[in-house]
Amino acid sequence: NEAGRLSLLYKPSDDVKWRITATGGHVGGYGPGEGVGDIMDAAGESGKAALDILPNPVTRRKDDNFINLDSELDFRLGGVAVTYVGGYQHFNAYDPVPTNNNPLANYAGAGPFQPLYVLGDNRWNVHTVSHEIRFSNAEPCVLDYVIGANYIRENIQENSHVWNIPLADPNDTSTGFNARNFLNSTSHA
């Protein structure tokens, strides 16, 4: 995992300053599923032997990236302080995950009982743009005020799939497929 930030400040006078900040990073890697303890409990054992009894064919992992850009401009117009803040955010995620490492706990339905792996493939792509402008008194006075307006637009694309895989034959993907939010595009303006 890594992240970085860069900020620049431009101040040509006491009445004007402009700050720009960029932040970006990556979160990722491999790791166990949520239910390692469940696997041990289901097998009635503890330690590595329990993990060997109920292996999971898909490893939990994460591959997420983000970048945030923002800018703030402050200046004075006589007795009025003006502030503009603008921002942009991009978030991209790819998270294939087993929802529960315990196939015995994943069964839901009529008999005959069949333990299942539940595997997920989740992807998100989010873009956000925002703008804000504020007007306020530049110096303290009897009546302080702030008047402003803001705008935000967010575009979200989500794509999630879930597969039910029988424990008896983990290579058999024909027994169950469930698509949730196959293509969910939401836009807020």
C-alpha positions, 0 to 999 in steps of 0.5 A: 500500500502506498499514498502520496500528497503534494501541496502548493501554496501561491501567495502573491500578497496578503489579500490573495492566496491559492492552494492546490493539493493532489493526493493519490494512492493504492491499497491492495494485496492478498489475504485470508477471507473473512471466515478463517475462524468459521472454517476452524469451528466447522471442522471442530478443530483449530490450527492448520489441519482445519484449514486443509479440510475446507480450503477456499479456491479463491483468495481474498484480494484488493486492488483499489486506486484513488486520486483526489485533487482540490484547489482553494482560492482566497482573496479580498474585494474591499470588505468582503472575503471570497473563497472558492473551493473546487475538487475532483475525486477518482476512485477505482476498486477491484475486489474479488472476495469470498463472502465467507470462507465457511462453505457450511455456513453459506448454505441457504435453501431447501434440501438436500443440504449442500455446502457452498463456496460463495465467491464475489467479483466486485468492481467500482468506478467513482468520479466526483466533482465539486465546487463551492463559493463563499462570501464573508466579512473580511474583518470581524464586526458586529454582525459576521456573515457567510453566504455561499453556494455549492455544487456536486456531481457524482458518477458511480458505476458498480458491477458485482457478481456472486457465484455459488460453488458446491464444496463437493466439486469446486470446479463446477460453476454451472450449479449457481450464478447470481448477478446483483447490480449487474450494471448500476450507473447512478449519477447525482447532480 
